[in-house]
Amino acid sequence: MANTQGPQGNNDPAGSTQMFRAFVDDAPQGRQAAPAASSGPRVGLIVGIVAAVIVVAAVAWLALG
């Protein structure tokens, strides 16, 4: 592959930026309309935060009790 220039003029000898843009442009449009897939990590984060608060509350209760 020939050397390509990125948007800021950085040398991209492998052309990975160009290949990535071609991949994104050719991506199927049906996958982008699935908001349920993005809610999974958010639910896990909320559950983790709630669990951490419960653990901290339990440790504080035992330490002060």
PDB file of N, H, CA, C and O in Angstrom:
ATOM      1  N   MET A   1       0.837  -1.187   0.000  1.00  0.00           N
ATOM      2  CA  MET A   1       0.000   0.000   0.000  1.00  0.00           C
ATOM      3  C   MET A   1       0.875   1.241   0.000  1.00  0.00           C
ATOM      4  O   MET A   1       1.999   1.215   0.502  1.00  0.00           O
ATOM      5  N   ALA A   2       0.386   2.274  -0.534  1.00  0.00           N
ATOM      6  H   ALA A   2      -0.527   2.295  -0.942  1.00  0.00           H
ATOM      7  CA  ALA A   2       1.114   3.528  -0.564  1.00  0.00           C
ATOM      8  C   ALA A   2       0.910   4.272   0.746  1.00  0.00           C
ATOM      9  O   ALA A   2      -0.064   4.039   1.463  1.00  0.00           O
ATOM     10  N   ASN A   3       1.825   5.155   1.043  1.00  0.00           N
ATOM     11  H   ASN A   3       2.616   5.344   0.461  1.00  0.00           H
ATOM     12  CA  ASN A   3       1.679   5.966   2.241  1.00  0.00           C
ATOM     13  C   ASN A   3       0.515   6.926   2.060  1.00  0.00           C
ATOM     14  O   ASN A   3       0.394   7.596   1.034  1.00  0.00           O
ATOM     15  N   THR A   4      -0.338   6.980   3.073  1.00  0.00           N
ATOM     16  H   THR A   4      -0.240   6.436   3.906  1.00  0.00           H
ATOM     17  CA  THR A   4      -1.474   7.891   3.024  1.00  0.00           C
ATOM     18  C   THR A   4      -1.352   8.897   4.148  1.00  0.00           C
ATOM     19  O   THR A   4      -0.712   8.628   5.164  1.00  0.00           O
ATOM     20  N   GLN A   5      -1.947  10.023   3.973  1.00  0.00           N
ATOM     21  H   GLN A   5      -2.467  10.241   3.147  1.00  0.00           H
ATOM     22  CA  GLN A   5      -1.921  11.068   4.982  1.00  0.00           C
ATOM     23  C   GLN A   5      -3.251  11.072   5.727  1.00  0.00           C
ATOM     24  O   GLN A   5      -4.316  10.983   5.117  1.00  0.00           O
ATOM     25  N   GLY A   6      -3.177  11.176   7.061  1.00  0.00           N
ATOM     26  H   GLY A   6      -2.312  11.248   7.557  1.00  0.00           H
ATOM     27  CA  GLY A   6      -4.376  11.275   7.880  1.00  0.00           C
ATOM     28  C   GLY A   6      -4.917  12.688   7.839  1.00  0.00           C
ATOM     29  O   GLY A   6      -4.376  13.544   7.140  1.00  0.00           O
ATOM     30  N   PRO A   7      -5.990  12.940   8.590  1.00  0.00           N
ATOM     31  CA  PRO A   7      -6.594  14.275   8.571  1.00  0.00           C
ATOM     32  C   PRO A   7      -5.647  15.365   9.081  1.00  0.00           C
ATOM     33  O   PRO A   7      -5.727  16.502   8.619  1.00  0.00           O
ATOM     34  N   GLN A   8      -4.750  15.045  10.025  1.00  0.00           N
ATOM     35  H   GLN A   8      -4.685  14.120  10.400  1.00  0.00           H
ATOM     36  CA  GLN A   8      -3.820  16.021  10.551  1.00  0.00           C
ATOM     37  C   GLN A   8      -2.473  15.969   9.845  1.00  0.00           C
ATOM     38  O   GLN A   8      -1.540  16.649  10.272  1.00  0.00           O
ATOM     39  N   GLY A   9      -2.342  15.197   8.795  1.00  0.00           N
ATOM     40  H   GLY A   9      -3.100  14.644   8.448  1.00  0.00           H
ATOM     41  CA  GLY A   9      -1.099  15.089   8.066  1.00  0.00           C
ATOM     42  C   GLY A   9      -0.152  14.064   8.657  1.00  0.00           C
ATOM     43  O   GLY A   9       1.014  14.012   8.266  1.00  0.00           O
ATOM     44  N   ASN A  10      -0.627  13.239   9.597  1.00  0.00           N
ATOM     45  H   ASN A  10      -1.575  13.282   9.913  1.00  0.00           H
ATOM     46  CA  ASN A  10       0.225  12.195  10.172  1.00  0.00           C
ATOM     47  C   ASN A  10       0.428  11.093   9.151  1.00  0.00           C
ATOM     48  O   ASN A  10      -0.488  10.754   8.402  1.00  0.00           O
ATOM     49  N   ASN A  11       1.629  10.535   9.122  1.00  0.00           N
ATOM     50  H   ASN A  11       2.373  10.811   9.730  1.00  0.00           H
ATOM     51  CA  ASN A  11       1.940   9.462   8.184  1.00  0.00           C
ATOM     52  C   ASN A  11       1.274   8.174   8.636  1.00  0.00           C
ATOM     53  O   ASN A  11       1.435   7.772   9.788  1.00  0.00           O
ATOM     54  N   ASP A  12       0.541   7.530   7.766  1.00  0.00           N
ATOM     55  H   ASP A  12       0.411   7.857   6.830  1.00  0.00           H
ATOM     56  CA  ASP A  12      -0.149   6.279   8.057  1.00  0.00           C
ATOM     57  C   ASP A  12       0.340   5.233   7.059  1.00  0.00           C
ATOM     58  O   ASP A  12      -0.337   4.970   6.065  1.00  0.00           O
ATOM     59  N   PRO A  13       1.519   4.626   7.310  1.00  0.00           N
ATOM     60  CA  PRO A  13       2.118   3.743   6.310  1.00  0.00           C
ATOM     61  C   PRO A  13       1.281   2.512   5.989  1.00  0.00           C
ATOM     62  O   PRO A  13       1.343   2.008   4.868  1.00  0.00           O
ATOM     63  N   ALA A  14       0.503   2.018   6.943  1.00  0.00           N
ATOM     64  H   ALA A  14       0.452   2.428   7.853  1.00  0.00           H
ATOM     65  CA  ALA A  14      -0.298   0.827   6.671  1.00  0.00           C
ATOM     66  C   ALA A  14      -1.626   1.168   6.018  1.00  0.00           C
ATOM     67  O   ALA A  14      -2.319   0.277   5.528  1.00  0.00           O
ATOM     68  N   GLY A  15      -1.988   2.428   6.003  1.00  0.00           N
ATOM     69  H   GLY A  15      -1.425   3.152   6.401  1.00  0.00           H
ATOM     70  CA  GLY A  15      -3.269   2.809   5.435  1.00  0.00           C
ATOM     71  C   GLY A  15      -4.435   2.369   6.292  1.00  0.00           C
ATOM     72  O   GLY A  15      -5.542   2.210   5.778  1.00  0.00           O
ATOM     73  N   SER A  16      -4.220   2.165   7.592  1.00  0.00           N
ATOM     74  H   SER A  16      -3.321   2.293   8.009  1.00  0.00           H
ATOM     75  CA  SER A  16      -5.280   1.637   8.448  1.00  0.00           C
ATOM     76  C   SER A  16      -6.438   2.612   8.589  1.00  0.00           C
ATOM     77  O   SER A  16      -7.586   2.188   8.716  1.00  0.00           O
ATOM     78  N   THR A  17      -6.159   3.898   8.569  1.00  0.00           N
ATOM     79  H   THR A  17      -5.226   4.242   8.466  1.00  0.00           H
ATOM     80  CA  THR A  17      -7.241   4.870   8.671  1.00  0.00           C
ATOM     81  C   THR A  17      -8.144   4.779   7.452  1.00  0.00           C
ATOM     82  O   THR A  17      -9.368   4.819   7.573  1.00  0.00           O
ATOM     83  N   GLN A  18      -7.543   4.659   6.290  1.00  0.00           N
ATOM     84  H   GLN A  18      -6.549   4.626   6.192  1.00  0.00           H
ATOM     85  CA  GLN A  18      -8.333   4.550   5.063  1.00  0.00           C
ATOM     86  C   GLN A  18      -9.138   3.257   5.073  1.00  0.00           C
ATOM     87  O   GLN A  18     -10.302   3.252   4.674  1.00  0.00           O
ATOM     88  N   MET A  19      -8.533   2.162   5.523  1.00  0.00           N
ATOM     89  H   MET A  19      -7.587   2.166   5.846  1.00  0.00           H
ATOM     90  CA  MET A  19      -9.240   0.883   5.570  1.00  0.00           C
ATOM     91  C   MET A  19     -10.384   0.944   6.581  1.00  0.00           C
ATOM     92  O   MET A  19     -11.458   0.396   6.334  1.00  0.00           O
ATOM     93  N   PHE A  20     -10.158   1.614   7.730  1.00  0.00           N
ATOM     94  H   PHE A  20      -9.286   2.060   7.931  1.00  0.00           H
ATOM     95  CA  PHE A  20     -11.215   1.741   8.730  1.00  0.00           C
ATOM     96  C   PHE A  20     -12.388   2.553   8.192  1.00  0.00           C
ATOM     97  O   PHE A  20     -13.546   2.189   8.396  1.00  0.00           O
ATOM     98  N   ARG A  21     -12.088   3.646   7.510  1.00  0.00           N
ATOM     99  H   ARG A  21     -11.147   3.941   7.345  1.00  0.00           H
ATOM    100  CA  ARG A  21     -13.162   4.468   6.950  1.00  0.00           C
ATOM    101  C   ARG A  21     -13.959   3.687   5.910  1.00  0.00           C
ATOM    102  O   ARG A  21     -15.181   3.818   5.835  1.00  0.00           O
ATOM    103  N   ALA A  22     -13.277   2.883   5.116  1.00  0.00           N
ATOM    104  H   ALA A  22     -12.284   2.777   5.177  1.00  0.00           H
ATOM    105  CA  ALA A  22     -13.984   2.063   4.130  1.00  0.00           C
ATOM    106  C   ALA A  22     -14.875   1.042   4.834  1.00  0.00           C
ATOM    107  O   ALA A  22     -15.990   0.778   4.383  1.00  0.00           O
ATOM    108  N   PHE A  23     -14.393   0.469   5.936  1.00  0.00           N
ATOM    109  H   PHE A  23     -13.488   0.684   6.302  1.00  0.00           H
ATOM    110  CA  PHE A  23     -15.191  -0.498   6.698  1.00  0.00           C
ATOM    111  C   PHE A  23     -16.424   0.175   7.289  1.00  0.00           C
ATOM    112  O   PHE A  23     -17.522  -0.377   7.217  1.00  0.00           O
ATOM    113  N   VAL A  24     -16.256   1.359   7.871  1.00  0.00           N
ATOM    114  H   VAL A  24     -15.364   1.807   7.930  1.00  0.00           H
ATOM    115  CA  VAL A  24     -17.378   2.058   8.482  1.00  0.00           C
ATOM    116  C   VAL A  24     -18.396   2.457   7.422  1.00  0.00           C
ATOM    117  O   VAL A  24     -19.600   2.351   7.651  1.00  0.00           O
ATOM    118  N   ASP A  25     -17.929   2.910   6.277  1.00  0.00           N
ATOM    119  H   ASP A  25     -16.950   2.996   6.092  1.00  0.00           H
ATOM    120  CA  ASP A  25     -18.847   3.307   5.214  1.00  0.00           C
ATOM    121  C   ASP A  25     -19.636   2.124   4.674  1.00  0.00           C
ATOM    122  O   ASP A  25     -20.767   2.298   4.222  1.00  0.00           O
ATOM    123  N   ASP A  26     -19.058   0.912   4.712  1.00  0.00           N
ATOM    124  H   ASP A  26     -18.139   0.771   5.079  1.00  0.00           H
ATOM    125  CA  ASP A  26     -19.727  -0.272   4.190  1.00  0.00           C
ATOM    126  C   ASP A  26     -20.493  -1.041   5.257  1.00  0.00           C
ATOM    127  O   ASP A  26     -21.049  -2.099   4.962  1.00  0.00           O
ATOM    128  N   ALA A  27     -20.538  -0.537   6.498  1.00  0.00           N
ATOM    129  H   ALA A  27     -20.087   0.322   6.737  1.00  0.00           H
ATOM    130  CA  ALA A  27     -21.221  -1.248   7.580  1.00  0.00           C
ATOM    131  C   ALA A  27     -22.712  -1.329   7.298  1.00  0.00           C
ATOM    132  O   ALA A  27     -23.291  -0.387   6.758  1.00  0.00           O
ATOM    133  N   PRO A  28     -23.342  -2.448   7.657  1.00  0.00           N
ATOM    134  CA  PRO A  28     -24.787  -2.563   7.455  1.00  0.00           C
ATOM    135  C   PRO A  28     -25.533  -1.561   8.332  1.00  0.00           C
ATOM    136  O   PRO A  28     -25.170  -1.345   9.489  1.00  0.00           O
ATOM    137  N   GLN A  29     -26.565  -0.959   7.779  1.00  0.00           N
ATOM    138  H   GLN A  29     -26.860  -1.134   6.839  1.00  0.00           H
ATOM    139  CA  GLN A  29     -27.299   0.078   8.492  1.00  0.00           C
ATOM    140  C   GLN A  29     -28.243  -0.499   9.548  1.00  0.00           C
ATOM    141  O   GLN A  29     -28.649   0.227  10.456  1.00  0.00           O
ATOM    142  N   GLY A  30     -28.597  -1.757   9.458  1.00  0.00           N
ATOM    143  H   GLY A  30     -28.267  -2.346   8.720  1.00  0.00           H
ATOM    144  CA  GLY A  30     -29.531  -2.350  10.416  1.00  0.00           C
ATOM    145  C   GLY A  30     -28.957  -2.439  11.812  1.00  0.00           C
ATOM    146  O   GLY A  30     -29.711  -2.386  12.784  1.00  0.00           O
ATOM    147  N   ARG A  31     -27.650  -2.572  11.948  1.00  0.00           N
ATOM    148  H   ARG A  31     -27.037  -2.615  11.159  1.00  0.00           H
ATOM    149  CA  ARG A  31     -27.048  -2.711  13.267  1.00  0.00           C
ATOM    150  C   ARG A  31     -27.056  -1.397  14.034  1.00  0.00           C
ATOM    151  O   ARG A  31     -27.043  -1.418  15.265  1.00  0.00           O
ATOM    152  N   GLN A  32     -27.078  -0.280  13.372  1.00  0.00           N
ATOM    153  H   GLN A  32     -27.089  -0.262  12.372  1.00  0.00           H
ATOM    154  CA  GLN A  32     -27.013   1.000  14.059  1.00  0.00           C
ATOM    155  C   GLN A  32     -28.335   1.367  14.712  1.00  0.00           C
ATOM    156  O   GLN A  32     -28.361   2.256  15.564  1.00  0.00           O
ATOM    157  N   ALA A  33     -29.419   0.727  14.350  1.00  0.00           N
ATOM    158  H   ALA A  33     -29.398   0.005  13.658  1.00  0.00           H
ATOM    159  CA  ALA A  33     -30.729   1.067  14.890  1.00  0.00           C
ATOM    160  C   ALA A  33     -31.127   0.132  16.026  1.00  0.00           C
ATOM    161  O   ALA A  33     -32.316  -0.128  16.211  1.00  0.00           O
ATOM    162  N   ALA A  34     -30.173  -0.375  16.786  1.00  0.00           N
ATOM    163  H   ALA A  34     -29.207  -0.163  16.636  1.00  0.00           H
ATOM    164  CA  ALA A  34     -30.464  -1.300  17.878  1.00  0.00           C
ATOM    165  C   ALA A  34     -30.056  -0.678  19.208  1.00  0.00           C
ATOM    166  O   ALA A  34     -28.957  -0.948  19.692  1.00  0.00           O
ATOM    167  N   PRO A  35     -30.912   0.151  19.815  1.00  0.00           N
ATOM    168  CA  PRO A  35     -30.542   0.782  21.084  1.00  0.00           C
ATOM    169  C   PRO A  35     -30.482  -0.200  22.238  1.00  0.00           C
ATOM    170  O   PRO A  35     -29.848   0.097  23.251  1.00  0.00           O
ATOM    171  N   ALA A  36     -31.121  -1.364  22.127  1.00  0.00           N
ATOM    172  H   ALA A  36     -31.637  -1.605  21.305  1.00  0.00           H
ATOM    173  CA  ALA A  36     -31.103  -2.333  23.219  1.00  0.00           C
ATOM    174  C   ALA A  36     -29.697  -2.872  23.463  1.00  0.00           C
ATOM    175  O   ALA A  36     -29.366  -3.230  24.594  1.00  0.00           O
ATOM    176  N   ALA A  37     -28.876  -2.937  22.441  1.00  0.00           N
ATOM    177  H   ALA A  37     -29.145  -2.646  21.522  1.00  0.00           H
ATOM    178  CA  ALA A  37     -27.520  -3.458  22.606  1.00  0.00           C
ATOM    179  C   ALA A  37     -26.669  -2.517  23.444  1.00  0.00           C
ATOM    180  O   ALA A  37     -25.774  -2.974  24.154  1.00  0.00           O
ATOM    181  N   SER A  38     -26.924  -1.216  23.380  1.00  0.00           N
ATOM    182  H   SER A  38     -27.652  -0.845  22.803  1.00  0.00           H
ATOM    183  CA  SER A  38     -26.127  -0.272  24.144  1.00  0.00           C
ATOM    184  C   SER A  38     -26.605  -0.146  25.580  1.00  0.00           C
ATOM    185  O   SER A  38     -25.883   0.413  26.405  1.00  0.00           O
ATOM    186  N   SER A  39     -27.791  -0.642  25.916  1.00  0.00           N
ATOM    187  H   SER A  39     -28.378  -1.096  25.246  1.00  0.00           H
ATOM    188  CA  SER A  39     -28.291  -0.525  27.284  1.00  0.00           C
ATOM    189  C   SER A  39     -27.713  -1.610  28.187  1.00  0.00           C
ATOM    190  O   SER A  39     -27.802  -1.489  29.409  1.00  0.00           O
ATOM    191  N   GLY A  40     -27.125  -2.662  27.628  1.00  0.00           N
ATOM    192  H   GLY A  40     -27.053  -2.760  26.636  1.00  0.00           H
ATOM    193  CA  GLY A  40     -26.565  -3.737  28.438  1.00  0.00           C
ATOM    194  C   GLY A  40     -25.451  -3.283  29.363  1.00  0.00           C
ATOM    195  O   GLY A  40     -25.529  -3.523  30.568  1.00  0.00           O
ATOM    196  N   PRO A  41     -24.420  -2.638  28.845  1.00  0.00           N
ATOM    197  CA  PRO A  41     -23.354  -2.173  29.731  1.00  0.00           C
ATOM    198  C   PRO A  41     -23.840  -1.135  30.742  1.00  0.00           C
ATOM    199  O   PRO A  41     -23.327  -1.074  31.860  1.00  0.00           O
ATOM    200  N   ARG A  42     -24.814  -0.328  30.365  1.00  0.00           N
ATOM    201  H   ARG A  42     -25.231  -0.378  29.458  1.00  0.00           H
ATOM    202  CA  ARG A  42     -25.335   0.683  31.284  1.00  0.00           C
ATOM    203  C   ARG A  42     -26.021   0.015  32.471  1.00  0.00           C
ATOM    204  O   ARG A  42     -25.852   0.456  33.608  1.00  0.00           O
ATOM    205  N   VAL A  43     -26.795  -1.048  32.224  1.00  0.00           N
ATOM    206  H   VAL A  43     -26.933  -1.407  31.301  1.00  0.00           H
ATOM    207  CA  VAL A  43     -27.474  -1.764  33.299  1.00  0.00           C
ATOM    208  C   VAL A  43     -26.436  -2.414  34.212  1.00  0.00           C
ATOM    209  O   VAL A  43     -26.576  -2.383  35.434  1.00  0.00           O
ATOM    210  N   GLY A  44     -25.410  -2.993  33.629  1.00  0.00           N
ATOM    211  H   GLY A  44     -25.296  -3.018  32.636  1.00  0.00           H
ATOM    212  CA  GLY A  44     -24.353  -3.599  34.436  1.00  0.00           C
ATOM    213  C   GLY A  44     -23.632  -2.586  35.293  1.00  0.00           C
ATOM    214  O   GLY A  44     -23.276  -2.880  36.434  1.00  0.00           O
ATOM    215  N   LEU A  45     -23.410  -1.400  34.764  1.00  0.00           N
ATOM    216  H   LEU A  45     -23.699  -1.161  33.837  1.00  0.00           H
ATOM    217  CA  LEU A  45     -22.753  -0.339  35.528  1.00  0.00           C
ATOM    218  C   LEU A  45     -23.620   0.087  36.702  1.00  0.00           C
ATOM    219  O   LEU A  45     -23.109   0.281  37.806  1.00  0.00           O
ATOM    220  N   ILE A  46     -24.918   0.235  36.485  1.00  0.00           N
ATOM    221  H   ILE A  46     -25.332   0.078  35.589  1.00  0.00           H
ATOM    222  CA  ILE A  46     -25.825   0.623  37.567  1.00  0.00           C
ATOM    223  C   ILE A  46     -25.864  -0.448  38.643  1.00  0.00           C
ATOM    224  O   ILE A  46     -25.823  -0.128  39.831  1.00  0.00           O
ATOM    225  N   VAL A  47     -25.941  -1.706  38.252  1.00  0.00           N
ATOM    226  H   VAL A  47     -25.974  -1.966  37.287  1.00  0.00           H
ATOM    227  CA  VAL A  47     -25.959  -2.799  39.223  1.00  0.00           C
ATOM    228  C   VAL A  47     -24.654  -2.816  40.019  1.00  0.00           C
ATOM    229  O   VAL A  47     -24.673  -3.027  41.232  1.00  0.00           O
ATOM    230  N   GLY A  48     -23.526  -2.595  39.348  1.00  0.00           N
ATOM    231  H   GLY A  48     -23.511  -2.424  38.363  1.00  0.00           H
ATOM    232  CA  GLY A  48     -22.246  -2.560  40.043  1.00  0.00           C
ATOM    233  C   GLY A  48     -22.156  -1.425  41.038  1.00  0.00           C
ATOM    234  O   GLY A  48     -21.626  -1.608  42.134  1.00  0.00           O
ATOM    235  N   ILE A  49     -22.659  -0.258  40.683  1.00  0.00           N
ATOM    236  H   ILE A  49     -23.089  -0.109  39.792  1.00  0.00           H
ATOM    237  CA  ILE A  49     -22.633   0.884  41.597  1.00  0.00           C
ATOM    238  C   ILE A  49     -23.522   0.620  42.811  1.00  0.00           C
ATOM    239  O   ILE A  49     -23.134   0.914  43.942  1.00  0.00           O
ATOM    240  N   VAL A  50     -24.706   0.070  42.581  1.00  0.00           N
ATOM    241  H   VAL A  50     -25.021  -0.169  41.662  1.00  0.00           H
ATOM    242  CA  VAL A  50     -25.607  -0.242  43.690  1.00  0.00           C
ATOM    243  C   VAL A  50     -24.964  -1.276  44.618  1.00  0.00           C
ATOM    244  O   VAL A  50     -25.052  -1.150  45.839  1.00  0.00           O
ATOM    245  N   ALA A  51     -24.330  -2.281  44.055  1.00  0.00           N
ATOM    246  H   ALA A  51     -24.258  -2.384  43.063  1.00  0.00           H
ATOM    247  CA  ALA A  51     -23.662  -3.297  44.872  1.00  0.00           C
ATOM    248  C   ALA A  51     -22.517  -2.687  45.680  1.00  0.00           C
ATOM    249  O   ALA A  51     -22.326  -3.035  46.845  1.00  0.00           O
ATOM    250  N   ALA A  52     -21.761  -1.783  45.070  1.00  0.00           N
ATOM    251  H   ALA A  52     -21.916  -1.500  44.124  1.00  0.00           H
ATOM    252  CA  ALA A  52     -20.655  -1.142  45.777  1.00  0.00           C
ATOM    253  C   ALA A  52     -21.172  -0.285  46.930  1.00  0.00           C
ATOM    254  O   ALA A  52     -20.574  -0.274  48.006  1.00  0.00           O
ATOM    255  N   VAL A  53     -22.271   0.430  46.719  1.00  0.00           N
ATOM    256  H   VAL A  53     -22.757   0.421  45.845  1.00  0.00           H
ATOM    257  CA  VAL A  53     -22.851   1.251  47.789  1.00  0.00           C
ATOM    258  C   VAL A  53     -23.331   0.363  48.935  1.00  0.00           C
ATOM    259  O   VAL A  53     -23.155   0.710  50.103  1.00  0.00           O
ATOM    260  N   ILE A  54     -23.928  -0.768  48.611  1.00  0.00           N
ATOM    261  H   ILE A  54     -24.071  -1.049  47.662  1.00  0.00           H
ATOM    262  CA  ILE A  54     -24.392  -1.693  49.655  1.00  0.00           C
ATOM    263  C   ILE A  54     -23.212  -2.236  50.453  1.00  0.00           C
ATOM    264  O   ILE A  54     -23.283  -2.325  51.678  1.00  0.00           O
ATOM    265  N   VAL A  55     -22.131  -2.598  49.772  1.00  0.00           N
ATOM    266  H   VAL A  55     -22.073  -2.525  48.776  1.00  0.00           H
ATOM    267  CA  VAL A  55     -20.953  -3.115  50.466  1.00  0.00           C
ATOM    268  C   VAL A  55     -20.348  -2.047  51.373  1.00  0.00           C
ATOM    269  O   VAL A  55     -19.997  -2.331  52.518  1.00  0.00           O
ATOM    270  N   VAL A  56     -20.225  -0.823  50.869  1.00  0.00           N
ATOM    271  H   VAL A  56     -20.510  -0.592  49.939  1.00  0.00           H
ATOM    272  CA  VAL A  56     -19.669   0.257  51.684  1.00  0.00           C
ATOM    273  C   VAL A  56     -20.571   0.530  52.882  1.00  0.00           C
ATOM    274  O   VAL A  56     -20.070   0.749  53.985  1.00  0.00           O
ATOM    275  N   ALA A  57     -21.884   0.523  52.693  1.00  0.00           N
ATOM    276  H   ALA A  57     -22.290   0.345  51.797  1.00  0.00           H
ATOM    277  CA  ALA A  57     -22.810   0.746  53.800  1.00  0.00           C
ATOM    278  C   ALA A  57     -22.697  -0.372  54.836  1.00  0.00           C
ATOM    279  O   ALA A  57     -22.741  -0.105  56.037  1.00  0.00           O
ATOM    280  N   ALA A  58     -22.551  -1.616  54.385  1.00  0.00           N
ATOM    281  H   ALA A  58     -22.515  -1.833  53.410  1.00  0.00           H
ATOM    282  CA  ALA A  58     -22.433  -2.738  55.312  1.00  0.00           C
ATOM    283  C   ALA A  58     -21.139  -2.648  56.106  1.00  0.00           C
ATOM    284  O   ALA A  58     -21.132  -2.905  57.310  1.00  0.00           O
ATOM    285  N   VAL A  59     -20.034  -2.281  55.437  1.00  0.00           N
ATOM    286  H   VAL A  59     -20.040  -2.072  54.459  1.00  0.00           H
ATOM    287  CA  VAL A  59     -18.763  -2.155  56.150  1.00  0.00           C
ATOM    288  C   VAL A  59     -18.837  -1.011  57.158  1.00  0.00           C
ATOM    289  O   VAL A  59     -18.344  -1.153  58.277  1.00  0.00           O
ATOM    290  N   ALA A  60     -19.434   0.105  56.794  1.00  0.00           N
ATOM    291  H   ALA A  60     -19.835   0.220  55.885  1.00  0.00           H
ATOM    292  CA  ALA A  60     -19.564   1.232  57.710  1.00  0.00           C
ATOM    293  C   ALA A  60     -20.443   0.870  58.898  1.00  0.00           C
ATOM    294  O   ALA A  60     -20.154   1.253  60.031  1.00  0.00           O
ATOM    295  N   TRP A  61     -21.522   0.127  58.634  1.00  0.00           N
ATOM    296  H   TRP A  61     -21.757  -0.184  57.713  1.00  0.00           H
ATOM    297  CA  TRP A  61     -22.424  -0.292  59.721  1.00  0.00           C
ATOM    298  C   TRP A  61     -21.691  -1.212  60.701  1.00  0.00           C
ATOM    299  O   TRP A  61     -21.840  -1.079  61.916  1.00  0.00           O
ATOM    300  N   LEU A  62     -20.903  -2.142  60.167  1.00  0.00           N
ATOM    301  H   LEU A  62     -20.782  -2.250  59.180  1.00  0.00           H
ATOM    302  CA  LEU A  62     -20.154  -3.059  61.037  1.00  0.00           C
ATOM    303  C   LEU A  62     -19.059  -2.306  61.799  1.00  0.00           C
ATOM    304  O   LEU A  62     -18.806  -2.610  62.964  1.00  0.00           O
ATOM    305  N   ALA A  63     -18.414  -1.340  61.165  1.00  0.00           N
ATOM    306  H   ALA A  63     -18.620  -1.093  60.218  1.00  0.00           H
ATOM    307  CA  ALA A  63     -17.335  -0.612  61.831  1.00  0.00           C
ATOM    308  C   ALA A  63     -17.881   0.320  62.916  1.00  0.00           C
ATOM    309  O   ALA A  63     -17.246   0.494  63.956  1.00  0.00           O
ATOM    310  N   LEU A  64     -19.022   0.905  62.687  1.00  0.00           N
ATOM    311  H   LEU A  64     -19.538   0.764  61.842  1.00  0.00           H
ATOM    312  CA  LEU A  64     -19.583   1.844  63.658  1.00  0.00           C
ATOM    313  C   LEU A  64     -20.482   1.177  64.678  1.00  0.00           C
ATOM    314  O   LEU A  64     -20.809   1.784  65.698  1.00  0.00           O
ATOM    315  N   GLY A  65     -20.890  -0.060  64.428  1.00  0.00           N
ATOM    316  H   GLY A  65     -20.625  -0.553  63.600  1.00  0.00           H
ATOM    317  CA  GLY A  65     -21.845  -0.738  65.286  1.00  0.00           C
ATOM    318  C   GLY A  65     -21.294  -1.462  66.429  1.00  0.00           C
ATOM    319  O   GLY A  65     -22.044  -2.061  67.200  1.00  0.00           O
TER     320      GLY A  65
END
